[in-house]
Amino acid sequence: MSNNIRSELLSRLEELSRALPEMRFGQLIANMALVARGAEEGAIWDMEDEELLAAVNWQLAELLERRGSGVA
């Protein structure tokens, strides 16, 4: 794992956390593991940083789209 990916991932997780203040951080990570890997056993443990980053980016884009269209 590169430091660049980790830095970007942490930054994007902070952004997602601000966008979803009602969600605890553990819930956020568990939900992103579900987005990244589905409901497979060991998803959180086996998930690569790149997969988590892609899931976080997807979730942020979805939130922006919903908020832009007036759907909360």
Distance bins in CASP14 RR format, pairs under 12 A and 6 or more apart:
PFRMAT RR
TARGET T0000
AUTHOR 0000-0000-0000
RMODE 2
METHOD distances of the structure
MODEL  1
1 7 0 0 0 0 0 1 0 0 0 0 0
1 8 0 0 0 0 0 1 0 0 0 0 0
1 9 0 0 0 0 1 0 0 0 0 0 0
1 10 0 0 0 0 0 1 0 0 0 0 0
1 47 0 0 0 0 0 1 0 0 0 0 0
1 48 1 0 0 1 0 0 0 0 0 0 0
1 49 1 0 1 0 0 0 0 0 0 0 0
1 50 0 0 0 0 1 0 0 0 0 0 0
1 51 0 0 0 0 0 1 0 0 0 0 0
1 52 0 0 0 0 0 1 0 0 0 0 0
1 53 0 0 0 0 0 1 0 0 0 0 0
2 8 0 0 0 0 1 0 0 0 0 0 0
2 9 0 0 0 0 0 1 0 0 0 0 0
2 48 0 0 0 0 0 1 0 0 0 0 0
2 49 0 0 0 0 1 0 0 0 0 0 0
2 50 0 0 0 0 1 0 0 0 0 0 0
2 53 0 0 0 0 0 1 0 0 0 0 0
3 9 0 0 0 0 0 1 0 0 0 0 0
3 10 0 0 0 0 0 1 0 0 0 0 0
3 49 0 0 0 0 0 1 0 0 0 0 0
4 10 0 0 0 0 0 1 0 0 0 0 0
4 11 0 0 0 0 0 1 0 0 0 0 0
4 49 0 0 0 0 0 1 0 0 0 0 0
4 50 0 0 0 0 0 1 0 0 0 0 0
4 53 0 0 0 0 0 1 0 0 0 0 0
5 11 0 0 0 0 0 1 0 0 0 0 0
5 12 0 0 0 0 0 1 0 0 0 0 0
5 48 0 0 0 0 1 0 0 0 0 0 0
5 49 1 0 1 0 0 0 0 0 0 0 0
5 50 1 0 0 1 0 0 0 0 0 0 0
5 51 0 0 0 0 0 1 0 0 0 0 0
5 52 0 0 0 0 1 0 0 0 0 0 0
5 53 1 0 0 1 0 0 0 0 0 0 0
5 54 0 0 0 0 0 1 0 0 0 0 0
5 56 0 0 0 0 0 1 0 0 0 0 0
5 57 0 0 0 0 0 1 0 0 0 0 0
6 12 0 0 0 0 0 1 0 0 0 0 0
6 13 0 0 0 0 0 1 0 0 0 0 0
6 48 0 0 0 0 0 1 0 0 0 0 0
6 49 1 0 0 1 0 0 0 0 0 0 0
6 50 0 0 0 0 0 1 0 0 0 0 0
6 52 0 0 0 0 0 1 0 0 0 0 0
6 53 0 0 0 0 1 0 0 0 0 0 0
7 13 0 0 0 0 0 1 0 0 0 0 0
7 14 0 0 0 0 0 1 0 0 0 0 0
7 49 0 0 0 0 0 1 0 0 0 0 0
7 53 0 0 0 0 0 1 0 0 0 0 0
8 14 0 0 0 0 0 1 0 0 0 0 0
8 15 0 0 0 0 0 1 0 0 0 0 0
8 49 0 0 0 0 1 0 0 0 0 0 0
8 50 0 0 0 0 0 1 0 0 0 0 0
8 52 0 0 0 0 0 1 0 0 0 0 0
8 53 1 0 0 1 0 0 0 0 0 0 0
8 54 0 0 0 0 0 1 0 0 0 0 0
8 56 0 0 0 0 1 0 0 0 0 0 0
8 57 0 0 0 0 1 0 0 0 0 0 0
9 15 0 0 0 0 0 1 0 0 0 0 0
9 16 0 0 0 0 0 1 0 0 0 0 0
9 29 0 0 0 0 0 1 0 0 0 0 0
9 32 0 0 0 0 0 1 0 0 0 0 0
9 36 0 0 0 0 0 1 0 0 0 0 0
9 47 0 0 0 0 0 1 0 0 0 0 0
9 48 0 0 0 0 0 1 0 0 0 0 0
9 49 1 0 1 0 0 0 0 0 0 0 0
9 50 0 0 0 0 1 0 0 0 0 0 0
9 51 0 0 0 0 0 1 0 0 0 0 0
9 52 1 0 0 1 0 0 0 0 0 0 0
9 53 1 0 1 0 0 0 0 0 0 0 0
9 54 0 0 0 0 1 0 0 0 0 0 0
9 55 0 0 0 0 0 1 0 0 0 0 0
9 56 1 0 0 1 0 0 0 0 0 0 0
9 57 0 0 0 0 1 0 0 0 0 0 0
10 16 0 0 0 0 0 1 0 0 0 0 0
10 17 0 0 0 0 0 1 0 0 0 0 0
10 25 0 0 0 0 0 1 0 0 0 0 0
10 29 0 0 0 0 0 1 0 0 0 0 0
10 49 0 0 0 0 1 0 0 0 0 0 0
10 52 0 0 0 0 0 1 0 0 0 0 0
10 53 0 0 0 0 1 0 0 0 0 0 0
10 56 0 0 0 0 0 1 0 0 0 0 0
11 17 0 0 0 0 0 1 0 0 0 0 0
11 18 0 0 0 0 0 1 0 0 0 0 0
11 53 0 0 0 0 1 0 0 0 0 0 0
11 56 0 0 0 0 1 0 0 0 0 0 0
11 57 0 0 0 0 0 1 0 0 0 0 0
11 60 0 0 0 0 0 1 0 0 0 0 0
12 18 0 0 0 0 0 1 0 0 0 0 0
12 19 0 0 0 0 0 1 0 0 0 0 0
12 28 0 0 0 0 0 1 0 0 0 0 0
12 32 0 0 0 0 1 0 0 0 0 0 0
12 49 0 0 0 0 0 1 0 0 0 0 0
12 52 0 0 0 0 1 0 0 0 0 0 0
12 53 1 0 0 1 0 0 0 0 0 0 0
12 54 0 0 0 0 0 1 0 0 0 0 0
12 55 0 0 0 0 1 0 0 0 0 0 0
12 56 1 0 1 0 0 0 0 0 0 0 0
12 57 1 0 0 1 0 0 0 0 0 0 0
12 58 0 0 0 0 0 1 0 0 0 0 0
12 59 0 0 0 0 1 0 0 0 0 0 0
12 60 1 0 0 1 0 0 0 0 0 0 0
12 61 0 0 0 0 0 1 0 0 0 0 0
12 63 0 0 0 0 0 1 0 0 0 0 0
13 19 0 0 0 0 0 1 0 0 0 0 0
13 20 0 0 0 0 0 1 0 0 0 0 0
13 23 0 0 0 0 0 1 0 0 0 0 0
13 25 0 0 0 0 1 0 0 0 0 0 0
13 26 0 0 0 0 0 1 0 0 0 0 0
13 28 1 0 0 1 0 0 0 0 0 0 0
13 29 0 0 0 0 1 0 0 0 0 0 0
13 31 0 0 0 0 0 1 0 0 0 0 0
13 32 0 0 0 0 1 0 0 0 0 0 0
13 49 0 0 0 0 0 1 0 0 0 0 0
13 52 0 0 0 0 1 0 0 0 0 0 0
13 53 0 0 0 0 1 0 0 0 0 0 0
13 55 0 0 0 0 0 1 0 0 0 0 0
13 56 1 0 0 1 0 0 0 0 0 0 0
13 57 0 0 0 0 0 1 0 0 0 0 0
13 59 0 0 0 0 0 1 0 0 0 0 0
13 60 0 0 0 0 1 0 0 0 0 0 0
14 20 0 0 0 0 0 1 0 0 0 0 0
14 21 0 0 0 0 0 1 0 0 0 0 0
14 25 0 0 0 0 0 1 0 0 0 0 0
14 28 0 0 0 0 0 1 0 0 0 0 0
14 56 0 0 0 0 0 1 0 0 0 0 0
14 60 0 0 0 0 0 1 0 0 0 0 0
15 21 0 0 0 0 0 1 0 0 0 0 0
15 28 0 0 0 0 0 1 0 0 0 0 0
15 53 0 0 0 0 0 1 0 0 0 0 0
15 56 0 0 0 0 1 0 0 0 0 0 0
15 57 0 0 0 0 1 0 0 0 0 0 0
15 59 0 0 0 0 0 1 0 0 0 0 0
15 60 1 0 0 1 0 0 0 0 0 0 0
15 61 0 0 0 0 0 1 0 0 0 0 0
15 63 0 0 0 0 1 0 0 0 0 0 0
15 64 0 0 0 0 0 1 0 0 0 0 0
16 23 0 0 0 0 1 0 0 0 0 0 0
16 25 0 0 0 0 1 0 0 0 0 0 0
16 26 0 0 0 0 0 1 0 0 0 0 0
16 27 0 0 0 0 0 1 0 0 0 0 0
16 28 1 0 0 1 0 0 0 0 0 0 0
16 29 0 0 0 0 0 1 0 0 0 0 0
16 31 0 0 0 0 1 0 0 0 0 0 0
16 32 1 0 0 1 0 0 0 0 0 0 0
16 35 0 0 0 0 0 1 0 0 0 0 0
16 52 0 0 0 0 0 1 0 0 0 0 0
16 53 0 0 0 0 0 1 0 0 0 0 0
16 55 0 0 0 0 1 0 0 0 0 0 0
16 56 1 0 1 0 0 0 0 0 0 0 0
16 57 0 0 0 0 1 0 0 0 0 0 0
16 58 0 0 0 0 0 1 0 0 0 0 0
16 59 1 0 0 1 0 0 0 0 0 0 0
16 60 1 0 1 0 0 0 0 0 0 0 0
16 61 0 0 0 0 0 1 0 0 0 0 0
16 62 0 0 0 0 0 1 0 0 0 0 0
16 63 1 0 0 1 0 0 0 0 0 0 0
16 64 0 0 0 0 0 1 0 0 0 0 0
17 23 1 0 0 1 0 0 0 0 0 0 0
17 24 0 0 0 0 1 0 0 0 0 0 0
17 25 1 0 0 1 0 0 0 0 0 0 0
17 26 0 0 0 0 0 1 0 0 0 0 0
17 27 0 0 0 0 0 1 0 0 0 0 0
17 28 1 0 0 1 0 0 0 0 0 0 0
17 29 0 0 0 0 0 1 0 0 0 0 0
17 31 0 0 0 0 0 1 0 0 0 0 0
17 32 0 0 0 0 0 1 0 0 0 0 0
17 56 0 0 0 0 1 0 0 0 0 0 0
17 59 0 0 0 0 0 1 0 0 0 0 0
17 60 0 0 0 0 0 1 0 0 0 0 0
17 63 0 0 0 0 0 1 0 0 0 0 0
18 25 0 0 0 0 0 1 0 0 0 0 0
18 28 0 0 0 0 0 1 0 0 0 0 0
18 60 0 0 0 0 0 1 0 0 0 0 0
18 63 0 0 0 0 0 1 0 0 0 0 0
19 28 0 0 0 0 1 0 0 0 0 0 0
19 56 0 0 0 0 0 1 0 0 0 0 0
19 59 0 0 0 0 1 0 0 0 0 0 0
19 60 1 0 0 1 0 0 0 0 0 0 0
19 61 0 0 0 0 0 1 0 0 0 0 0
19 62 0 0 0 0 0 1 0 0 0 0 0
19 63 1 0 1 0 0 0 0 0 0 0 0
19 64 0 0 0 0 1 0 0 0 0 0 0
19 66 0 0 0 0 0 1 0 0 0 0 0
19 67 0 0 0 0 1 0 0 0 0 0 0
19 72 0 0 0 0 0 1 0 0 0 0 0
20 26 0 0 0 0 0 1 0 0 0 0 0
20 27 0 0 0 0 1 0 0 0 0 0 0
20 28 1 0 0 1 0 0 0 0 0 0 0
20 29 0 0 0 0 0 1 0 0 0 0 0
20 31 0 0 0 0 1 0 0 0 0 0 0
20 32 0 0 0 0 0 1 0 0 0 0 0
20 56 0 0 0 0 0 1 0 0 0 0 0
20 59 0 0 0 0 1 0 0 0 0 0 0
20 60 0 0 0 0 1 0 0 0 0 0 0
20 62 0 0 0 0 0 1 0 0 0 0 0
20 63 1 0 0 1 0 0 0 0 0 0 0
20 66 0 0 0 0 0 1 0 0 0 0 0
20 67 0 0 0 0 0 1 0 0 0 0 0
20 72 0 0 0 0 0 1 0 0 0 0 0
21 27 0 0 0 0 0 1 0 0 0 0 0
21 28 0 0 0 0 0 1 0 0 0 0 0
22 28 0 0 0 0 0 1 0 0 0 0 0
22 72 0 0 0 0 0 1 0 0 0 0 0
23 29 0 0 0 0 1 0 0 0 0 0 0
23 30 0 0 0 0 1 0 0 0 0 0 0
23 31 1 0 0 1 0 0 0 0 0 0 0
23 32 0 0 0 0 0 1 0 0 0 0 0
23 59 0 0 0 0 0 1 0 0 0 0 0
23 63 0 0 0 0 0 1 0 0 0 0 0
24 30 0 0 0 0 1 0 0 0 0 0 0
24 31 0 0 0 0 0 1 0 0 0 0 0
25 31 0 0 0 0 0 1 0 0 0 0 0
25 32 0 0 0 0 0 1 0 0 0 0 0
26 32 0 0 0 0 1 0 0 0 0 0 0
26 33 0 0 0 0 1 0 0 0 0 0 0
26 44 0 0 0 0 1 0 0 0 0 0 0
27 33 0 0 0 0 0 1 0 0 0 0 0
27 34 0 0 0 0 0 1 0 0 0 0 0
27 44 0 0 0 0 0 1 0 0 0 0 0
28 34 0 0 0 0 0 1 0 0 0 0 0
28 35 0 0 0 0 0 1 0 0 0 0 0
28 44 0 0 0 0 0 1 0 0 0 0 0
28 52 0 0 0 0 0 1 0 0 0 0 0
28 55 0 0 0 0 0 1 0 0 0 0 0
28 56 0 0 0 0 1 0 0 0 0 0 0
28 59 0 0 0 0 1 0 0 0 0 0 0
28 60 0 0 0 0 0 1 0 0 0 0 0
29 35 0 0 0 0 0 1 0 0 0 0 0
29 36 0 0 0 0 0 1 0 0 0 0 0
29 43 0 0 0 0 0 1 0 0 0 0 0
29 44 1 0 0 1 0 0 0 0 0 0 0
29 45 0 0 0 0 0 1 0 0 0 0 0
29 47 0 0 0 0 1 0 0 0 0 0 0
29 49 0 0 0 0 0 1 0 0 0 0 0
29 52 1 0 0 1 0 0 0 0 0 0 0
29 55 0 0 0 0 1 0 0 0 0 0 0
29 56 0 0 0 0 1 0 0 0 0 0 0
29 59 0 0 0 0 0 1 0 0 0 0 0
30 36 0 0 0 0 0 1 0 0 0 0 0
30 37 0 0 0 0 0 1 0 0 0 0 0
30 38 0 0 0 0 0 1 0 0 0 0 0
30 39 0 0 0 0 0 1 0 0 0 0 0
30 42 0 0 0 0 0 1 0 0 0 0 0
30 43 0 0 0 0 1 0 0 0 0 0 0
30 44 1 0 0 1 0 0 0 0 0 0 0
30 45 0 0 0 0 0 1 0 0 0 0 0
30 47 0 0 0 0 0 1 0 0 0 0 0
30 52 0 0 0 0 0 1 0 0 0 0 0
30 55 0 0 0 0 0 1 0 0 0 0 0
31 37 0 0 0 0 0 1 0 0 0 0 0
31 38 0 0 0 0 0 1 0 0 0 0 0
31 39 0 0 0 0 0 1 0 0 0 0 0
31 43 0 0 0 0 0 1 0 0 0 0 0
31 44 0 0 0 0 0 1 0 0 0 0 0
31 52 0 0 0 0 0 1 0 0 0 0 0
31 55 0 0 0 0 1 0 0 0 0 0 0
31 56 0 0 0 0 0 1 0 0 0 0 0
31 58 0 0 0 0 0 1 0 0 0 0 0
31 59 1 0 0 1 0 0 0 0 0 0 0
31 62 0 0 0 0 0 1 0 0 0 0 0
32 38 0 0 0 0 0 1 0 0 0 0 0
32 43 0 0 0 0 1 0 0 0 0 0 0
32 44 0 0 0 0 1 0 0 0 0 0 0
32 47 0 0 0 0 1 0 0 0 0 0 0
32 49 0 0 0 0 0 1 0 0 0 0 0
32 51 0 0 0 0 1 0 0 0 0 0 0
32 52 1 0 1 0 0 0 0 0 0 0 0
32 53 0 0 0 0 1 0 0 0 0 0 0
32 54 0 0 0 0 1 0 0 0 0 0 0
32 55 1 0 1 0 0 0 0 0 0 0 0
32 56 1 0 1 0 0 0 0 0 0 0 0
32 57 0 0 0 0 0 1 0 0 0 0 0
32 58 0 0 0 0 1 0 0 0 0 0 0
32 59 1 0 0 1 0 0 0 0 0 0 0
32 60 0 0 0 0 0 1 0 0 0 0 0
32 62 0 0 0 0 0 1 0 0 0 0 0
33 39 0 0 0 0 1 0 0 0 0 0 0
33 40 0 0 0 0 1 0 0 0 0 0 0
33 41 0 0 0 0 0 1 0 0 0 0 0
33 42 0 0 0 0 1 0 0 0 0 0 0
33 43 1 0 1 0 0 0 0 0 0 0 0
33 44 1 0 1 0 0 0 0 0 0 0 0
33 45 0 0 0 0 1 0 0 0 0 0 0
33 46 0 0 0 0 1 0 0 0 0 0 0
33 47 1 0 1 0 0 0 0 0 0 0 0
33 48 0 0 0 0 0 1 0 0 0 0 0
33 49 0 0 0 0 0 1 0 0 0 0 0
33 51 0 0 0 0 1 0 0 0 0 0 0
33 52 1 0 0 1 0 0 0 0 0 0 0
33 54 0 0 0 0 0 1 0 0 0 0 0
33 55 1 0 0 1 0 0 0 0 0 0 0
33 56 0 0 0 0 0 1 0 0 0 0 0
33 59 0 0 0 0 0 1 0 0 0 0 0
34 40 0 0 0 0 1 0 0 0 0 0 0
34 42 0 0 0 0 0 1 0 0 0 0 0
34 43 1 0 0 1 0 0 0 0 0 0 0
34 44 0 0 0 0 1 0 0 0 0 0 0
34 47 0 0 0 0 1 0 0 0 0 0 0
34 51 0 0 0 0 0 1 0 0 0 0 0
34 52 0 0 0 0 0 1 0 0 0 0 0
34 55 0 0 0 0 1 0 0 0 0 0 0
34 58 0 0 0 0 0 1 0 0 0 0 0
34 59 0 0 0 0 0 1 0 0 0 0 0
35 43 0 0 0 0 1 0 0 0 0 0 0
35 44 0 0 0 0 0 1 0 0 0 0 0
35 47 0 0 0 0 1 0 0 0 0 0 0
35 51 0 0 0 0 1 0 0 0 0 0 0
35 52 0 0 0 0 1 0 0 0 0 0 0
35 53 0 0 0 0 0 1 0 0 0 0 0
35 54 0 0 0 0 1 0 0 0 0 0 0
35 55 1 0 1 0 0 0 0 0 0 0 0
35 56 0 0 0 0 1 0 0 0 0 0 0
35 57 0 0 0 0 0 1 0 0 0 0 0
35 58 1 0 0 1 0 0 0 0 0 0 0
35 59 1 0 0 1 0 0 0 0 0 0 0
35 60 0 0 0 0 0 1 0 0 0 0 0
35 61 0 0 0 0 0 1 0 0 0 0 0
35 62 0 0 0 0 1 0 0 0 0 0 0
36 42 0 0 0 0 0 1 0 0 0 0 0
36 43 1 0 0 1 0 0 0 0 0 0 0
36 44 0 0 0 0 1 0 0 0 0 0 0
36 46 0 0 0 0 1 0 0 0 0 0 0
36 47 1 0 1 0 0 0 0 0 0 0 0
36 48 0 0 0 0 1 0 0 0 0 0 0
36 49 0 0 0 0 0 1 0 0 0 0 0
36 50 0 0 0 0 1 0 0 0 0 0 0
36 51 1 0 1 0 0 0 0 0 0 0 0
36 52 1 0 1 0 0 0 0 0 0 0 0
36 53 0 0 0 0 1 0 0 0 0 0 0
36 54 1 0 0 1 0 0 0 0 0 0 0
36 55 1 1 0 0 0 0 0 0 0 0 0
36 56 0 0 0 0 1 0 0 0 0 0 0
36 57 0 0 0 0 0 1 0 0 0 0 0
36 58 0 0 0 0 1 0 0 0 0 0 0
36 59 0 0 0 0 1 0 0 0 0 0 0
37 43 1 1 0 0 0 0 0 0 0 0 0
37 44 0 0 0 0 1 0 0 0 0 0 0
37 45 0 0 0 0 1 0 0 0 0 0 0
37 46 1 0 0 1 0 0 0 0 0 0 0
37 47 1 0 1 0 0 0 0 0 0 0 0
37 48 0 0 0 0 1 0 0 0 0 0 0
37 51 1 0 0 1 0 0 0 0 0 0 0
37 52 0 0 0 0 1 0 0 0 0 0 0
37 54 0 0 0 0 0 1 0 0 0 0 0
37 55 0 0 0 0 1 0 0 0 0 0 0
38 44 0 0 0 0 0 1 0 0 0 0 0
38 46 0 0 0 0 0 1 0 0 0 0 0
38 47 0 0 0 0 1 0 0 0 0 0 0
38 51 0 0 0 0 0 1 0 0 0 0 0
38 55 0 0 0 0 1 0 0 0 0 0 0
40 46 0 0 0 0 1 0 0 0 0 0 0
40 47 0 0 0 0 1 0 0 0 0 0 0
40 51 0 0 0 0 0 1 0 0 0 0 0
43 51 0 0 0 0 1 0 0 0 0 0 0
43 52 0 0 0 0 0 1 0 0 0 0 0
43 55 0 0 0 0 0 1 0 0 0 0 0
44 51 0 0 0 0 0 1 0 0 0 0 0
44 52 0 0 0 0 1 0 0 0 0 0 0
44 55 0 0 0 0 0 1 0 0 0 0 0
45 52 0 0 0 0 0 1 0 0 0 0 0
46 52 0 0 0 0 0 1 0 0 0 0 0
47 53 0 0 0 0 0 1 0 0 0 0 0
47 54 0 0 0 0 0 1 0 0 0 0 0
47 55 0 0 0 0 1 0 0 0 0 0 0
47 56 0 0 0 0 0 1 0 0 0 0 0
48 54 0 0 0 0 1 0 0 0 0 0 0
48 55 0 0 0 0 0 1 0 0 0 0 0
49 55 0 0 0 0 0 1 0 0 0 0 0
49 56 0 0 0 0 0 1 0 0 0 0 0
50 56 0 0 0 0 0 1 0 0 0 0 0
50 57 0 0 0 0 0 1 0 0 0 0 0
51 57 0 0 0 0 0 1 0 0 0 0 0
51 58 0 0 0 0 0 1 0 0 0 0 0
52 58 0 0 0 0 0 1 0 0 0 0 0
52 59 0 0 0 0 0 1 0 0 0 0 0
53 59 0 0 0 0 0 1 0 0 0 0 0
53 60 0 0 0 0 0 1 0 0 0 0 0
54 60 0 0 0 0 0 1 0 0 0 0 0
54 61 0 0 0 0 0 1 0 0 0 0 0
55 61 0 0 0 0 0 1 0 0 0 0 0
55 62 0 0 0 0 0 1 0 0 0 0 0
56 62 0 0 0 0 0 1 0 0 0 0 0
56 63 0 0 0 0 0 1 0 0 0 0 0
57 63 0 0 0 0 0 1 0 0 0 0 0
57 64 0 0 0 0 0 1 0 0 0 0 0
58 64 0 0 0 0 0 1 0 0 0 0 0
58 65 0 0 0 0 0 1 0 0 0 0 0
59 65 0 0 0 0 0 1 0 0 0 0 0
59 66 0 0 0 0 0 1 0 0 0 0 0
60 66 0 0 0 0 0 1 0 0 0 0 0
60 67 0 0 0 0 0 1 0 0 0 0 0
61 67 0 0 0 0 0 1 0 0 0 0 0
61 68 0 0 0 0 0 1 0 0 0 0 0
62 68 0 0 0 0 0 1 0 0 0 0 0
62 69 0 0 0 0 0 1 0 0 0 0 0
62 71 0 0 0 0 0 1 0 0 0 0 0
63 69 0 0 0 0 0 1 0 0 0 0 0
63 70 0 0 0 0 0 1 0 0 0 0 0
63 71 0 0 0 0 0 1 0 0 0 0 0
63 72 0 0 0 0 1 0 0 0 0 0 0
64 70 0 0 0 0 0 1 0 0 0 0 0
64 71 0 0 0 0 0 1 0 0 0 0 0
65 71 0 0 0 0 1 0 0 0 0 0 0
65 72 0 0 0 0 0 1 0 0 0 0 0
66 72 1 0 0 1 0 0 0 0 0 0 0
END
